[in-house]
Amino acid sequence: MTNAPQPVPVAADLVQRAAGVIAARHRGDLAGAEELLASFASEQARTLGFYLLADLALGLVCQQSGQSLDDLVQELTLLVAGAAPPPPA
């Protein structure tokens, strides 16, 4: 079981925006997703928000599934490799 780090209050806003981008895209609101992406103050802030969101999400999946983080990452790596288009020739 993984204890994912809890975001500090300043970073919590970044995480919520990153989650909002994904939720907006999921419901087909591309304009809303773009607007939220543009609301990040910098590329560094956007990267931090999505990193923290991924870290928290992976920790939650590990906690719910009982998988180790290493096993989950290995499974995700295989899924991504299988879904990726072949590199251009």
LOVODO-389362 format. One record per residue: residue in three letters; x, y, z of N, C-alpha, C, CB in turn. Coordinates in steps of 0.05 Angstrom, whole numbers, plus 5000, padded with zeros to 4 digits. Glycine has a CB too. Layout:
<rec resn="ala" n_east="X" n_north="Y" n_up="Z" ca_east="X" ca_north="Y" ca_up="Z" c_east="X" c_north="Y" c_up="Z" cb_east="X" cb_north="Y" cb_up="Z"/>
...
***
This chain:
<rec resn="met" n_east="5017" n_north="4977" n_up="5000" ca_east="5000" ca_north="5000" ca_up="5000" c_east="5018" c_north="5025" c_up="5000" cb_east="4981" cb_north="5000" cb_up="5024"/>
<rec resn="thr" n_east="5010" n_north="5045" n_up="4984" ca_east="5026" ca_north="5069" ca_up="4982" c_east="5013" c_north="5092" c_up="4997" cb_east="5030" cb_north="5076" cb_up="4952"/>
<rec resn="asn" n_east="5029" n_north="5107" n_up="5011" ca_east="5019" ca_north="5131" ca_up="5023" c_east="5027" c_north="5155" c_up="5005" cb_east="5031" cb_north="5135" cb_up="5052"/>
<rec resn="ala" n_east="5009" n_north="5162" n_up="4988" ca_east="5014" ca_north="5184" ca_up="4969" c_east="5017" c_north="5210" c_up="4985" cb_east="4992" cb_north="5186" cb_up="4947"/>
<rec resn="pro" n_east="5036" n_north="5227" n_up="4977" ca_east="5038" ca_north="5253" ca_up="4992" c_east="5013" c_north="5270" c_up="4988" cb_east="5063" cb_north="5268" cb_up="4982"/>
<rec resn="gln" n_east="5006" n_north="5283" n_up="5009" ca_east="4982" ca_north="5300" ca_up="5007" c_east="4991" c_north="5328" c_up="4997" cb_east="4968" cb_north="5303" cb_up="5035"/>
<rec resn="pro" n_east="4976" n_north="5339" n_up="4978" ca_east="4984" ca_north="5365" ca_up="4968" c_east="4981" c_north="5387" c_up="4989" cb_east="4968" cb_north="5372" cb_up="4943"/>
<rec resn="val" n_east="4999" n_north="5406" n_up="4989" ca_east="4997" ca_north="5429" ca_up="5007" c_east="4975" c_north="5447" c_up="4996" cb_east="5024" cb_north="5444" cb_up="5010"/>
<rec resn="pro" n_east="4963" n_north="5464" n_up="5012" ca_east="4941" ca_north="5481" ca_up="5003" c_east="4946" c_north="5496" c_up="4977" cb_east="4933" cb_north="5500" cb_up="5024"/>
<rec resn="val" n_east="4970" n_north="5506" n_up="4973" ca_east="4976" ca_north="5521" ca_up="4948" c_east="4975" c_north="5502" c_up="4924" cb_east="5005" cb_north="5534" cb_up="4950"/>
<rec resn="ala" n_east="4985" n_north="5477" n_up="4927" ca_east="4984" ca_north="5458" ca_up="4906" c_east="4957" c_north="5446" c_up="4902" cb_east="5004" cb_north="5436" cb_up="4911"/>
<rec resn="ala" n_east="4940" n_north="5446" n_up="4922" ca_east="4913" ca_north="5435" ca_up="4919" c_east="4897" c_north="5448" c_up="4897" cb_east="4897" cb_north="5438" cb_up="4946"/>
<rec resn="asp" n_east="4901" n_north="5474" n_up="4893" ca_east="4887" ca_north="5488" ca_up="4871" c_east="4897" c_north="5478" c_up="4844" cb_east="4892" cb_north="5519" cb_up="4874"/>
<rec resn="leu" n_east="4923" n_north="5473" n_up="4842" ca_east="4934" ca_north="5462" ca_up="4817" c_east="4923" c_north="5434" c_up="4811" cb_east="4965" cb_north="5461" cb_up="4819"/>
<rec resn="val" n_east="4921" n_north="5418" n_up="4832" ca_east="4910" ca_north="5391" ca_up="4828" c_east="4880" c_north="5393" c_up="4820" cb_east="4912" cb_north="5375" cb_up="4855"/>
<rec resn="gln" n_east="4865" n_north="5410" n_up="4833" ca_east="4837" ca_north="5413" ca_up="4826" c_east="4833" c_north="5422" c_up="4797" cb_east="4823" cb_north="5432" cb_up="4845"/>
<rec resn="arg" n_east="4850" n_north="5441" n_up="4788" ca_east="4849" ca_north="5450" ca_up="4760" c_east="4856" c_north="5428" c_up="4741" cb_east="4868" cb_north="5474" cb_up="4756"/>
<rec resn="ala" n_east="4877" n_north="5412" n_up="4747" ca_east="4884" ca_north="5390" ca_up="4730" c_east="4862" c_north="5370" c_up="4728" cb_east="4910" cb_north="5376" cb_up="4741"/>
<rec resn="ala" n_east="4849" n_north="5364" n_up="4751" ca_east="4826" ca_north="5345" ca_up="4750" c_east="4803" c_north="5357" c_up="4734" cb_east="4817" cb_north="5339" cb_up="4779"/>
<rec resn="gly" n_east="4800" n_north="5383" n_up="4736" ca_east="4779" ca_north="5397" ca_up="4721" c_east="4783" c_north="5395" c_up="4691" cb_east="4777" cb_north="5426" cb_up="4729"/>
<rec resn="val" n_east="4808" n_north="5397" n_up="4683" ca_east="4815" ca_north="5394" ca_up="4654" c_east="4807" c_north="5367" c_up="4644" cb_east="4845" cb_north="5399" cb_up="4649"/>
<rec resn="ile" n_east="4814" n_north="5346" n_up="4660" ca_east="4807" ca_north="5319" ca_up="4652" c_east="4777" c_north="5315" c_up="4652" cb_east="4820" cb_north="5299" cb_up="4670"/>
<rec resn="ala" n_east="4763" n_north="5325" n_up="4672" ca_east="4734" ca_north="5322" ca_up="4674" c_east="4721" c_north="5336" c_up="4650" cb_east="4723" cb_north="5333" cb_up="4700"/>
<rec resn="ala" n_east="4730" n_north="5360" n_up="4644" ca_east="4718" ca_north="5375" ca_up="4622" c_east="4722" c_north="5360" c_up="4595" cb_east="4731" cb_north="5403" cb_up="4620"/>
<rec resn="arg" n_east="4746" n_north="5350" n_up="4591" ca_east="4751" ca_north="5335" ca_up="4566" c_east="4733" c_north="5310" c_up="4565" cb_east="4781" cb_north="5327" cb_up="4564"/>
<rec resn="his" n_east="4730" n_north="5297" n_up="4588" ca_east="4714" ca_north="5272" ca_up="4589" c_east="4685" c_north="5277" c_up="4582" cb_east="4716" cb_north="5260" cb_up="4617"/>
<rec resn="arg" n_east="4675" n_north="5300" n_up="4590" ca_east="4647" ca_north="5306" ca_up="4583" c_east="4644" c_north="5321" c_up="4557" cb_east="4634" cb_north="5323" cb_up="4605"/>
<rec resn="gly" n_east="4666" n_north="5324" n_up="4542" ca_east="4665" ca_north="5336" ca_up="4515" c_east="4667" c_north="5366" c_up="4515" cb_east="4641" cb_north="5328" cb_up="4502"/>
<rec resn="asp" n_east="4673" n_north="5379" n_up="4538" ca_east="4675" ca_north="5408" ca_up="4540" c_east="4704" c_north="5416" c_up="4534" cb_east="4666" cb_north="5418" cb_up="4568"/>
<rec resn="leu" n_east="4711" n_north="5415" n_up="4508" ca_east="4739" ca_north="5421" ca_up="4500" c_east="4746" c_north="5451" c_up="4506" cb_east="4743" cb_north="5415" cb_up="4471"/>
<rec resn="ala" n_east="4727" n_north="5469" n_up="4502" ca_east="4732" ca_north="5497" ca_up="4507" c_east="4738" c_north="5501" c_up="4537" cb_east="4708" cb_north="5514" cb_up="4498"/>
<rec resn="gly" n_east="4722" n_north="5488" n_up="4554" ca_east="4727" ca_north="5490" ca_up="4583" c_east="4753" c_north="5479" c_up="4591" cb_east="4705" cb_north="5476" cb_up="4598"/>
<rec resn="ala" n_east="4761" n_north="5456" n_up="4579" ca_east="4787" ca_north="5444" ca_up="4585" c_east="4809" c_north="5463" c_up="4576" cb_east="4790" cb_north="5417" cb_up="4570"/>
<rec resn="glu" n_east="4807" n_north="5475" n_up="4553" ca_east="4827" ca_north="5494" ca_up="4543" c_east="4829" c_north="5518" c_up="4562" cb_east="4821" cb_north="5503" cb_up="4515"/>
<rec resn="glu" n_east="4806" n_north="5528" n_up="4571" ca_east="4805" ca_north="5551" ca_up="4589" c_east="4819" c_north="5544" c_up="4615" cb_east="4776" cb_north="5559" cb_up="4594"/>
<rec resn="leu" n_east="4814" n_north="5521" n_up="4626" ca_east="4827" ca_north="5513" ca_up="4651" c_east="4857" c_north="5509" c_up="4646" cb_east="4815" cb_north="5486" cb_up="4661"/>
<rec resn="leu" n_east="4865" n_north="5498" n_up="4624" ca_east="4894" ca_north="5495" ca_up="4618" c_east="4907" c_north="5522" c_up="4617" cb_east="4898" cb_north="5480" cb_up="4592"/>
<rec resn="ala" n_east="4894" n_north="5541" n_up="4605" ca_east="4905" ca_north="5568" ca_up="4603" c_east="4906" c_north="5583" c_up="4630" cb_east="4889" cb_north="5585" cb_up="4583"/>
<rec resn="ser" n_east="4891" n_north="5573" n_up="4649" ca_east="4890" ca_north="5587" ca_up="4675" c_east="4914" c_north="5581" c_up="4693" cb_east="4865" cb_north="5579" cb_up="4690"/>
<rec resn="phe" n_east="4931" n_north="5562" n_up="4685" ca_east="4955" ca_north="5557" ca_up="4700" c_east="4974" c_north="5580" c_up="4696" cb_east="4968" cb_north="5529" cb_up="4692"/>
<rec resn="ala" n_east="4987" n_north="5589" n_up="4717" ca_east="5005" ca_north="5612" ca_up="4715" c_east="5030" c_north="5607" c_up="4698" cb_east="5013" cb_north="5621" cb_up="4742"/>
<rec resn="ser" n_east="5038" n_north="5582" n_up="4697" ca_east="5063" ca_north="5575" ca_up="4682" c_east="5062" c_north="5546" c_up="4674" cb_east="5088" cb_north="5581" cb_up="4699"/>
<rec resn="glu" n_east="5080" n_north="5538" n_up="4656" ca_east="5083" ca_north="5510" ca_up="4649" c_east="5091" c_north="5494" c_up="4673" cb_east="5104" cb_north="5507" cb_up="4626"/>
<rec resn="gln" n_east="5108" n_north="5505" n_up="4691" ca_east="5117" ca_north="5491" ca_up="4715" c_east="5093" c_north="5486" c_up="4733" cb_east="5138" cb_north="5508" cb_up="4730"/>
<rec resn="ala" n_east="5075" n_north="5505" n_up="4736" ca_east="5051" ca_north="5501" ca_up="4753" c_east="5033" c_north="5479" c_up="4741" cb_east="5035" cb_north="5527" cb_up="4756"/>
<rec resn="arg" n_east="5030" n_north="5480" n_up="4715" ca_east="5013" ca_north="5459" ca_up="4701" c_east="5025" c_north="5432" c_up="4705" cb_east="5010" cb_north="5466" cb_up="4671"/>
<rec resn="thr" n_east="5051" n_north="5430" n_up="4701" ca_east="5065" ca_north="5404" ca_up="4705" c_east="5062" c_north="5394" c_up="4733" cb_east="5095" cb_north="5407" cb_up="4697"/>
<rec resn="leu" n_east="5066" n_north="5412" n_up="4753" ca_east="5063" ca_north="5404" ca_up="4781" c_east="5035" c_north="5394" c_up="4787" cb_east="5071" cb_north="5427" cb_up="4799"/>
<rec resn="gly" n_east="5015" n_north="5409" n_up="4776" ca_east="4987" ca_north="5401" ca_up="4781" c_east="4981" c_north="5373" c_up="4770" cb_east="4968" cb_north="5421" cb_up="4768"/>
<rec resn="phe" n_east="4989" n_north="5368" n_up="4746" ca_east="4984" ca_north="5342" ca_up="4734" c_east="5001" c_north="5320" c_up="4747" cb_east="4989" cb_north="5342" cb_up="4704"/>
<rec resn="tyr" n_east="5025" n_north="5326" n_up="4755" ca_east="5042" ca_north="5306" ca_up="4770" c_east="5028" c_north="5299" c_up="4796" cb_east="5070" cb_north="5318" cb_up="4775"/>
<rec resn="leu" n_east="5020" n_north="5319" n_up="4812" ca_east="5008" ca_north="5313" ca_up="4837" c_east="4981" c_north="5298" c_up="4834" cb_east="5003" cb_north="5339" cb_up="4853"/>
<rec resn="leu" n_east="4966" n_north="5305" n_up="4814" ca_east="4941" ca_north="5291" ca_up="4808" c_east="4947" c_north="5261" c_up="4802" cb_east="4926" cb_north="5304" cb_up="4785"/>
<rec resn="ala" n_east="4967" n_north="5257" n_up="4784" ca_east="4974" ca_north="5229" ca_up="4777" c_east="4983" c_north="5214" c_up="4802" cb_east="4995" cb_north="5229" cb_up="4756"/>
<rec resn="asp" n_east="5000" n_north="5227" n_up="4818" ca_east="5010" ca_north="5214" ca_up="4842" c_east="4987" c_north="5206" c_up="4861" cb_east="5030" cb_north="5232" cb_up="4857"/>
<rec resn="leu" n_east="4969" n_north="5224" n_up="4865" ca_east="4946" ca_north="5218" ca_up="4883" c_east="4928" c_north="5197" c_up="4871" cb_east="4929" cb_north="5244" cb_up="4887"/>
<rec resn="ala" n_east="4923" n_north="5198" n_up="4845" ca_east="4906" ca_north="5178" ca_up="4831" c_east="4918" c_north="5150" c_up="4833" cb_east="4901" cb_north="5186" cb_up="4802"/>
<rec resn="leu" n_east="4944" n_north="5149" n_up="4828" ca_east="4958" ca_north="5123" ca_up="4829" c_east="4957" c_north="5112" c_up="4858" cb_east="4987" cb_north="5125" cb_up="4820"/>
<rec resn="gly" n_east="4961" n_north="5129" n_up="4877" ca_east="4959" ca_north="5121" ca_up="4905" c_east="4932" c_north="5110" c_up="4912" cb_east="4967" cb_north="5144" cb_up="4923"/>
<rec resn="leu" n_east="4911" n_north="5123" n_up="4902" ca_east="4884" ca_north="5115" ca_up="4907" c_east="4878" c_north="5088" c_up="4894" cb_east="4864" cb_north="5136" cb_up="4897"/>
<rec resn="val" n_east="4887" n_north="5084" n_up="4869" ca_east="4883" ca_north="5058" ca_up="4856" c_east="4898" c_north="5036" c_up="4871" cb_east="4894" cb_north="5059" cb_up="4827"/>
<rec resn="cys" n_east="4922" n_north="5042" n_up="4880" ca_east="4937" ca_north="5022" ca_up="4896" c_east="4923" c_north="5015" c_up="4921" cb_east="4965" cb_north="5032" cb_up="4902"/>
<rec resn="gln" n_east="4913" n_north="5035" n_up="4935" ca_east="4898" ca_north="5031" ca_up="4960" c_east="4873" c_north="5014" c_up="4955" cb_east="4891" cb_north="5058" cb_up="4973"/>
<rec resn="gln" n_east="4858" n_north="5020" n_up="4934" ca_east="4833" ca_north="5006" ca_up="4929" c_east="4838" c_north="4978" c_up="4918" cb_east="4817" cb_north="5021" cb_up="4909"/>
<rec resn="ser" n_east="4859" n_north="4974" n_up="4902" ca_east="4863" ca_north="4948" ca_up="4889" c_east="4881" c_north="4929" c_up="4905" cb_east="4875" cb_north="4952" cb_up="4862"/>
<rec resn="gly" n_east="4897" n_north="4941" n_up="4924" ca_east="4916" ca_north="4925" ca_up="4939" c_east="4942" c_north="4919" c_up="4923" cb_east="4903" cb_north="4899" cb_up="4946"/>
<rec resn="gln" n_east="4944" n_north="4930" n_up="4899" ca_east="4969" ca_north="4927" ca_up="4883" c_east="4991" c_north="4945" c_up="4894" cb_east="4963" cb_north="4933" cb_up="4853"/>
<rec resn="ser" n_east="5016" n_north="4937" n_up="4890" ca_east="5038" ca_north="4954" ca_up="4896" c_east="5040" c_north="4975" c_up="4874" cb_east="5065" cb_north="4938" cb_up="4899"/>
<rec resn="leu" n_east="5052" n_north="4998" n_up="4880" ca_east="5056" ca_north="5018" ca_up="4860" c_east="5073" c_north="5008" c_up="4837" cb_east="5069" cb_north="5043" cb_up="4872"/>
<rec resn="asp" n_east="5093" n_north="4992" n_up="4843" ca_east="5110" ca_north="4981" ca_up="4821" c_east="5094" c_north="4963" c_up="4803" cb_east="5133" cb_north="4965" cb_up="4834"/>
<rec resn="asp" n_east="5076" n_north="4947" n_up="4814" ca_east="5059" ca_north="4929" ca_up="4797" c_east="5040" c_north="4946" c_up="4780" cb_east="5044" cb_north="4909" cb_up="4814"/>
<rec resn="leu" n_east="5028" n_north="4966" n_up="4792" ca_east="5010" ca_north="4983" ca_up="4778" c_east="5024" c_north="4998" c_up="4755" cb_east="4996" cb_north="5003" cb_up="4797"/>
<rec resn="val" n_east="5047" n_north="5009" n_up="4760" ca_east="5062" ca_north="5023" ca_up="4740" c_east="5070" c_north="5004" c_up="4717" cb_east="5087" cb_north="5036" cb_up="4752"/>
<rec resn="gln" n_east="5078" n_north="4979" n_up="4724" ca_east="5084" ca_north="4960" ca_up="4704" c_east="5060" c_north="4954" c_up="4686" cb_east="5095" cb_north="4934" cb_up="4717"/>
<rec resn="glu" n_east="5037" n_north="4950" n_up="4699" ca_east="5012" ca_north="4945" ca_up="4684" c_east="5005" c_north="4969" c_up="4665" cb_east="4989" cb_north="4939" cb_up="4703"/>
<rec resn="leu" n_east="5007" n_north="4993" n_up="4676" ca_east="5002" ca_north="5017" ca_up="4660" c_east="5021" c_north="5019" c_up="4636" cb_east="5003" cb_north="5042" cb_up="4677"/>
<rec resn="thr" n_east="5046" n_north="5013" n_up="4641" ca_east="5067" ca_north="5014" ca_up="4620" c_east="5060" c_north="4995" c_up="4598" cb_east="5095" cb_north="5008" cb_up="4631"/>
<rec resn="leu" n_east="5051" n_north="4971" n_up="4605" ca_east="5043" ca_north="4952" ca_up="4584" c_east="5018" c_north="4961" c_up="4569" cb_east="5038" cb_north="4925" cb_up="4597"/>
<rec resn="leu" n_east="4999" n_north="4972" n_up="4583" ca_east="4975" ca_north="4982" ca_up="4570" c_east="4982" c_north="5005" c_up="4551" cb_east="4955" cb_north="4992" cb_up="4591"/>
<rec resn="val" n_east="4999" n_north="5023" n_up="4559" ca_east="5006" ca_north="5046" ca_up="4542" c_east="5022" c_north="5036" c_up="4518" cb_east="5023" cb_north="5067" cb_up="4558"/>
<rec resn="ala" n_east="5040" n_north="5017" n_up="4522" ca_east="5056" ca_north="5006" ca_up="4500" c_east="5038" c_north="4992" c_up="4480" cb_east="5078" cb_north="4987" cb_up="4510"/>
<rec resn="gly" n_east="5018" n_north="4979" n_up="4489" ca_east="5000" ca_north="4965" ca_up="4471" c_east="4981" c_north="4984" c_up="4456" cb_east="4984" cb_north="4945" cb_up="4487"/>
<rec resn="ala" n_east="4976" n_north="5007" n_up="4467" ca_east="4958" ca_north="5026" ca_up="4455" c_east="4972" c_north="5046" c_up="4437" cb_east="4942" cb_north="5041" cb_up="4476"/>
<rec resn="ala" n_east="4998" n_north="5049" n_up="4440" ca_east="5013" ca_north="5069" ca_up="4425" c_east="5015" c_north="5061" c_up="4396" cb_east="5040" cb_north="5073" cb_up="4437"/>
<rec resn="pro" n_east="5012" n_north="5081" n_up="4378" ca_east="5015" ca_north="5075" ca_up="4350" c_east="5044" c_north="5069" c_up="4344" cb_east="5005" cb_north="5098" cb_up="4332"/>
<rec resn="pro" n_east="5050" n_north="5053" n_up="4323" ca_east="5078" ca_north="5047" ca_up="4317" c_east="5092" c_north="5073" c_up="4309" cb_east="5080" cb_north="5026" cb_up="4295"/>
<rec resn="pro" n_east="5118" n_north="5075" n_up="4315" ca_east="5133" ca_north="5099" ca_up="4307" c_east="5134" c_north="5101" c_up="4277" cb_east="5162" cb_north="5098" cb_up="4319"/>
<rec resn="pro" n_east="5136" n_north="5126" n_up="4267" ca_east="5137" ca_north="5130" ca_up="4238" c_east="5162" c_north="5117" c_up="4226" cb_east="5137" cb_north="5161" cb_up="4231"/>
<rec resn="ala" n_east="5160" n_north="5107" n_up="4202" ca_east="5182" ca_north="5093" ca_up="4189" c_east="5202" c_north="5113" c_up="4178" cb_east="5172" cb_north="5076" cb_up="4166"/>
***
